[in-house]
Amino acid sequence: MKNNLKYIAIVALGLVACEPEFDNPINEGDFYTSGQADFSNYVAVGNSLTAGFADGALYITGQENSYPNIMSKQFALAGGGEFTQPLMADNTGGALIGGTQSLSNRLVLAFDAAGNPAPAVYTGGTPTTEITTNLNASFNNVGVPGAKSFHLIAPGYGSAANLATGAANPYYVRFASADDATVLGDAVSQNPSFFSLWIGNNDVLSFATSGGVGVDQTGNLDPTTYGGNDITDPTVFGGVYTELVNGLTANGAKGVLINLPDVTSLPFFTTVPYNAIPLDAATAAFLTVQYNAYNLGVNQLVAGGAISAEEGERRQISFSEGQNAVVILDEDLTDLSSFNPQLLNLRQATSEDLLVLTSSSVIGTLADPANPASVIGLAVPLADQYVLTTDEQTMISTAQASYNATIQAIATANELAFFDARSVLAQVANGGLAFDGGIVTSAFVTGGGFSLDGVHPSPRGYALTANGIIDAINTTYGSTVPNVNPGDFGTVTLSNEVN
């Protein structure tokens, strides 16, 4: 069953990763200007997208292809200065805390014995980055993977002593200026002449990638009470974002603010189809019979008025020859346990549900290896953590709409450049974004725009992001910073030879 779940199609020869080329030839007589901006001391503030996170990890090559690093090399043509980053120690992607590996290695595109390609954790080396060894330096790139908006103003977020309680971030621990430092404080202390700020994705992303296993904290103004997968209250986000921009512009610095793309358009949510299970006619008929008692119980509750006819219809489970919708648990359905403990909150997925990328390794496998009938997605429902329902999608989109309204309003009020990343990603997800020499789409692995984690861009994706931001900067400040050629940047790594 599992082998039939072909959720990726890879044209291997067209995906060979290459080292980026930052060369941007300048013809004699060409001259790039900074306009009203000053790029001499550029500081980038944000989360994993700013840090250059890719393939589920932070590693040197990914950092070298971060959009701020790409931009800094273009800024150098218009008066930009040195741009430094807290580079990891290797390209393995993992990291150690006190000598014990605590962060996973990066993903690579590996091939099984039958020649089938799929993302796999790199096993060709062990990480050498020790989190507790502070780099004792300031860096222009202060992007912290995993950071939510309010984390950037939280003292102690970079304290090694707080790692055990989850109050600190291991990536920030490596370069925090002090145990009680804040990311914003470390950025402002460098007196930036220009900045970029891209923060807020994680305020909904962890909720989304966990299949909605979290709480929408709208109405709760105390982020210290939030769980790791919760959605940040929009008022909290607005207050934090205002503080961030006020701090970064206090010395007169100009900058660019970047809004948040729709997380549900990422390949992490669009790769695995809702009808992922192929069945022949006999198997489909057999399985339908197995759910007859369940369907009958649901109908009885509809007749008795316990649930609506609409919900009763949603709960009906049946199969037919061909591709079949996965059976899922849906906590948003009416709890029927008081009527019948055996009537779980089951239904089949619809085209409006989003199955997360990690569900591909679960669907079609056995919940009980000793029971061949315990196929997950058929006899055993797919757990809530693997499905983002329409109700959960609405929670995300509502919060994001508020966040983005805040970002754009603050950009306008402060006369800062604004890059609409949401619109650009929508274009990538709906037909693709053309560049000189090709087109980038959001198709997993083959589209070229995303890394193997299905969330973070590939080097080419980061290059396109850098170009979009540069265009916004040029429009706002009258600068003439040139774009890069996205074709000079690679996509995914086909080989385990990454060191």
Secondary structure in CASP SS format (residue, H / E / C, confidence):
PFRMAT SS
TARGET T0000
AUTHOR 0000-0000-0000
METHOD secondary structure of the structure
MODEL  1
M C 1.00
K H 1.00
N H 1.00
N H 1.00
L C 1.00
K C 1.00
Y C 1.00
I C 1.00
A C 1.00
I C 1.00
V C 1.00
A H 1.00
L H 1.00
G H 1.00
L C 1.00
V C 1.00
A C 1.00
C C 1.00
E C 1.00
P C 1.00
E C 1.00
F C 1.00
D C 1.00
N C 1.00
P C 1.00
I C 1.00
N C 1.00
E C 1.00
G C 1.00
D C 1.00
F C 1.00
Y C 1.00
T C 1.00
S C 1.00
G C 1.00
Q C 1.00
A C 1.00
D C 1.00
F C 1.00
S C 1.00
N C 1.00
Y E 1.00
V E 1.00
A E 1.00
V E 1.00
G E 1.00
N C 1.00
S H 1.00
L H 1.00
T H 1.00
A H 1.00
G C 1.00
F C 1.00
A E 1.00
D C 1.00
G C 1.00
A E 1.00
L C 1.00
Y C 1.00
I H 1.00
T H 1.00
G H 1.00
Q H 1.00
E H 1.00
N C 1.00
S C 1.00
Y H 1.00
P H 1.00
N H 1.00
I H 1.00
M H 1.00
S H 1.00
K H 1.00
Q H 1.00
F H 1.00
A H 1.00
L H 1.00
A H 1.00
G C 1.00
G C 1.00
G C 1.00
E C 1.00
F C 1.00
T C 1.00
Q C 1.00
P C 1.00
L C 1.00
M C 1.00
A C 1.00
D C 1.00
N C 1.00
T C 1.00
G C 1.00
G C 1.00
A E 1.00
L E 1.00
I E 1.00
G C 1.00
G C 1.00
T E 1.00
Q E 1.00
S E 1.00
L E 1.00
S C 1.00
N C 1.00
R C 1.00
L E 1.00
V E 1.00
L E 1.00
A E 1.00
F E 1.00
D C 1.00
A C 1.00
A C 1.00
G C 1.00
N C 1.00
P E 1.00
A E 1.00
P E 1.00
A E 1.00
V E 1.00
Y C 1.00
T C 1.00
G C 1.00
G C 1.00
T C 1.00
P C 1.00
T C 1.00
T C 1.00
E E 1.00
I C 1.00
T C 1.00
T C 1.00
N C 1.00
L C 1.00
N C 1.00
A C 1.00
S C 1.00
F C 1.00
N C 1.00
N E 1.00
V E 1.00
G E 1.00
V C 1.00
P C 1.00
G C 1.00
A C 1.00
K C 1.00
S H 1.00
F H 1.00
H H 1.00
L H 1.00
I H 1.00
A C 1.00
P C 1.00
G C 1.00
Y C 1.00
G C 1.00
S C 1.00
A H 1.00
A H 1.00
N H 1.00
L C 1.00
A C 1.00
T C 1.00
G C 1.00
A C 1.00
A C 1.00
N C 1.00
P H 1.00
Y H 1.00
Y H 1.00
V H 1.00
R C 1.00
F C 1.00
A C 1.00
S C 1.00
A C 1.00
D C 1.00
D C 1.00
A C 1.00
T C 1.00
V H 1.00
L H 1.00
G H 1.00
D H 1.00
A H 1.00
V H 1.00
S C 1.00
Q C 1.00
N C 1.00
P C 1.00
S C 1.00
F E 1.00
F E 1.00
S E 1.00
L E 1.00
W E 1.00
I C 1.00
G C 1.00
N C 1.00
N H 1.00
D H 1.00
V H 1.00
L H 1.00
S H 1.00
F H 1.00
A H 1.00
T H 1.00
S C 1.00
G C 1.00
G C 1.00
V C 1.00
G C 1.00
V C 1.00
D E 1.00
Q C 1.00
T C 1.00
G C 1.00
N C 1.00
L C 1.00
D C 1.00
P H 1.00
T H 1.00
T H 1.00
Y C 1.00
G C 1.00
G C 1.00
N C 1.00
D C 1.00
I E 1.00
T C 1.00
D C 1.00
P H 1.00
T H 1.00
V H 1.00
F H 1.00
G H 1.00
G H 1.00
V H 1.00
Y H 1.00
T H 1.00
E H 1.00
L H 1.00
V H 1.00
N H 1.00
G H 1.00
L H 1.00
T H 1.00
A C 1.00
N C 1.00
G C 1.00
A C 1.00
K E 1.00
G E 1.00
V E 1.00
L E 1.00
I E 1.00
N C 1.00
L C 1.00
P C 1.00
D C 1.00
V H 1.00
T H 1.00
S H 1.00
L C 1.00
P H 1.00
F H 1.00
F H 1.00
T H 1.00
T C 1.00
V E 1.00
P C 1.00
Y C 1.00
N C 1.00
A C 1.00
I E 1.00
P E 1.00
L E 1.00
D C 1.00
A H 1.00
A H 1.00
T H 1.00
A H 1.00
A H 1.00
F H 1.00
L H 1.00
T H 1.00
V H 1.00
Q H 1.00
Y C 1.00
N H 1.00
A H 1.00
Y H 1.00
N H 1.00
L H 1.00
G H 1.00
V H 1.00
N H 1.00
Q H 1.00
L H 1.00
V H 1.00
A H 1.00
G C 1.00
G C 1.00
A C 1.00
I C 1.00
S C 1.00
A H 1.00
E H 1.00
E H 1.00
G H 1.00
E H 1.00
R H 1.00
R H 1.00
Q C 1.00
I C 1.00
S C 1.00
F C 1.00
S C 1.00
E C 1.00
G E 1.00
Q E 1.00
N E 1.00
A C 1.00
V C 1.00
V E 1.00
I E 1.00
L E 1.00
D C 1.00
E C 1.00
D C 1.00
L C 1.00
T C 1.00
D C 1.00
L C 1.00
S C 1.00
S C 1.00
F C 1.00
N C 1.00
P C 1.00
Q C 1.00
L C 1.00
L C 1.00
N C 1.00
L E 1.00
R E 1.00
Q E 1.00
A C 1.00
T C 1.00
S C 1.00
E C 1.00
D C 1.00
L E 1.00
L E 1.00
V C 1.00
L H 1.00
T H 1.00
S H 1.00
S H 1.00
S H 1.00
V C 1.00
I C 1.00
G C 1.00
T C 1.00
L E 1.00
A C 1.00
D C 1.00
P C 1.00
A C 1.00
N C 1.00
P C 1.00
A C 1.00
S C 1.00
V E 1.00
I E 1.00
G C 1.00
L C 1.00
A C 1.00
V E 1.00
P C 1.00
L E 1.00
A C 1.00
D H 1.00
Q H 1.00
Y H 1.00
V E 1.00
L E 1.00
T C 1.00
T H 1.00
D H 1.00
E H 1.00
Q H 1.00
T H 1.00
M H 1.00
I H 1.00
S H 1.00
T H 1.00
A H 1.00
Q H 1.00
A H 1.00
S H 1.00
Y H 1.00
N H 1.00
A H 1.00
T H 1.00
I H 1.00
Q H 1.00
A H 1.00
I H 1.00
A H 1.00
T H 1.00
A H 1.00
N C 1.00
E C 1.00
L C 1.00
A E 1.00
F E 1.00
F E 1.00
D C 1.00
A H 1.00
R H 1.00
S H 1.00
V H 1.00
L H 1.00
A H 1.00
Q H 1.00
V H 1.00
A H 1.00
N C 1.00
G C 1.00
G C 1.00
L E 1.00
A E 1.00
F E 1.00
D C 1.00
G C 1.00
G E 1.00
I E 1.00
V E 1.00
T E 1.00
S C 1.00
A C 1.00
F C 1.00
V C 1.00
T C 1.00
G C 1.00
G E 1.00
G C 1.00
F E 1.00
S C 1.00
L C 1.00
D C 1.00
G C 1.00
V C 1.00
H C 1.00
P E 1.00
S C 1.00
P H 1.00
R H 1.00
G H 1.00
Y H 1.00
A H 1.00
L H 1.00
T H 1.00
A H 1.00
N H 1.00
G H 1.00
I H 1.00
I H 1.00
D H 1.00
A H 1.00
I H 1.00
N H 1.00
T H 1.00
T H 1.00
Y H 1.00
G C 1.00
S C 1.00
T C 1.00
V C 1.00
P C 1.00
N C 1.00
V C 1.00
N C 1.00
P H 1.00
G H 1.00
D H 1.00
F C 1.00
G C 1.00
T C 1.00
V C 1.00
T C 1.00
L C 1.00
S C 1.00
N C 1.00
E C 1.00
V C 1.00
N C 1.00
END
